[in-house]
């Protein structure tokens, strides 16, 4: 067992690890595993006995496997925890200016070549995409649930959860809490401004594809009916057409498009980890060209808790939202710092938090940590603090004001792609990726000669309003989000190991933020993070987290490479089928056109 005393846990922390004060048995067991490495703690022997008595619990199963992978550092020679487990946090906290300078140097592009056919007419060429994440009601008896679905919604409220998302929309959300109404209304208002600006005709409507992902398998029809009721009853959209795609519709579509291929059925859909619906919302552009709009060549994904603040955009940049999306370099190419070709077929914007928006537009939505990792409360931030490199990366990369600049750190809600890039690179995020799905998407194209990259869209910043109306949902999903971050560490680290360019190259490419999650000691680190946070929290974090992480670890150690190869073959078939015909007809055309939901207007 690694010696944690003094190096990570000192005597000032001992009171936080007392077994008798733990919130529940889960927290107590996490404390016991930590106390094995603290021989001077008064509960050291009791901890060992508790572990022996809990030998076959999910918590002990996971921690036994992970703690055994921790390297043993001699106490007097051990470097600080961040240097071992989160080097970019150590770099950022020690010298933020040097990190910022290095990020800027790495991201600058040369030999920029403009696209032959840049986006000119967004009303004809642009498709908006977004995702709705639906969960059963928190309060099954709430009067906020539409009457026609109340009985079925109540049934799902008591069933075990299948998939986890950061802050899904619960079926008992009030109208003010509902991201779907909020986001679509805000986008429609923003497009009304574009009519005045002349980029959108008064009678033109932009298409919006919404994927419907559910937390409980089998809830698809309920979620679809819920969204239709919301949109038809409460929205009057003047400038948008909304199309809804749930897992059932996606499976019917792919059976028409690529009949008889099991891999395509697995990859093409919207349920499950974030990576699955993210890939769908990119590939759907080619389906759109085939069925609804043959002139569609660009898509832009936004999240429903994000809005275009047109007055702020115009004041600070002189451009409206659509003008910023119509970046003349999007779809071009350039050379990176190593002389490799970068296809700039993807576009990346930024975010500003609602509470910061009165300070301007270029305000980072991730703040630098304001605590001392060695003096504050004992939790996982002592060993793993991605907030530090994320903050510096946000300041210098996402808020960069240069034009010939690429992005590695992107946010999934402000990204675009061209049809040409999809057809050339066949990119995808593996369905097992549940966080940072936007960055995993680019990894699928990363090669020695070149890759598909994100063009930084200077001034394309959306306002992030989630804390205004989704507080209840965010709080309810907090434990699941923290577990998702540990899963990200395991998944990205194992993905990097079999990537064609190798672990070190992937880690370097993703530096400084996502490189935190590509770690040579990911297995041991995952257990230490879980134990430190579980010791304080207990509850759902431990009870739900232990089996989830155990399953994730088993998957990473035994099946991840096979699964990746299987999904890559599936996406190759999907893209081949999407390129095989220019105009769809029959059942395929009907399945896509029938997804339109008519809102007031």
C-alpha angles and dihedrals in degrees: 000000000000115000106244097173116115093349093070109350121042133184092269087066097050094094090058090059101050109133095218094058097051114124094233143339093283093056090043092055092048089052091049092056091051092047091059086076094047106072094174095056113109091231095050096109093040088053092055090050092049090052092050090052092048097045097135101040119119090244094053092042091057097040093045091057096043101041090053088063095056113112115237114238121196105245097235094046101040114123119224115288094249092054089057104036106023110020095170090056088054090049094047096047093045099046116001093172093058091049091049091050092049092049091052092048092050096048100047115108133211136195091033113193119196120230119260092233112025120186110278108154110041093180089064103027106036130083121190118213133187141158132239115204111201130196135175117267120285087215108037091195096052117133088217089079110094109254095235093061101031099104094048092044090054091054093056092048090074099044125097117265121252105185132027129217134176099249114349121189109256118217090238094056113132117239089259092052095049114108093194095060092039097050098043093046091050093048091049090052090049090052090050086062090051089057089057090046091052099242093107127043118235092245097037122105129196118224119240120195113202120192114206115216121181133203092218122053109235094034094099099104091045092051092047092051090047092054093047091052091049096048097042095043104039110025132076104187117188101175107028139071113204125210122188125210122184128176093268094055092044092054091050091049095050092048088057093043101042108014119194100016114119093191092060091052089055098048103037108075147071108245123094131027121011091255092068100056091037091060091046092052089055099043092046089078090072090047088052092054089052097049120013110020122012089189094061108115104151135048131191123198121209132173119240092238091058127084139186108242095205097185091053092046092051094045096049102032107018089234135101122226095266091044089055091047089052090072109170092219096052106115094022129106141236144169122263126219090279094051094253120142116255117198103212092206092129127068128207130194132178143240139237123195116243093238091055097046094093087065093062136272106286098065117131114244091209116063128206112259113263099202136086109244093213099048106036128080119313108259140122093286088080089071105019124034113160089166090080099058091034090057094050092043090051093050096050105025110032094037094042113139097203121103105210093062135117129213130223097166104062136162116233094225098062105045135117137190138190127234089235092058092050092050094047103041105026090214124189143164113233110249091237092066109099102171133034087022089157092061094044088054091065093045090067089068100039109124138156094257098044146307148217109272142180119257109218108240103213110218096008096126126154124202113243109218103169095118090057096068112359100065095119093049093046092051091047091052098041097104093046091051092053091051088048090059091055089049088052089056092052096042099046092044093052093041089055091053094065098032112125092243094048136243098287094050093049091048091050093046091054095046130165110011110021090032085076086071094050101075133157090219096043095134096053092039092053091057093047092050091048093048095047095049094036091054089064102032109034109165121085092345090068101027095050097026100058097059092040092052093043090054091046092050092048090050093050094049098044116019114017098099093046090048093050093051091047092051094044089056089048093053092046088057093045093052092045090053092047089055095044097081136026100204124036123210141175120021095356094054091046093050092054099041091045090061090076113112116200115229125186116276 
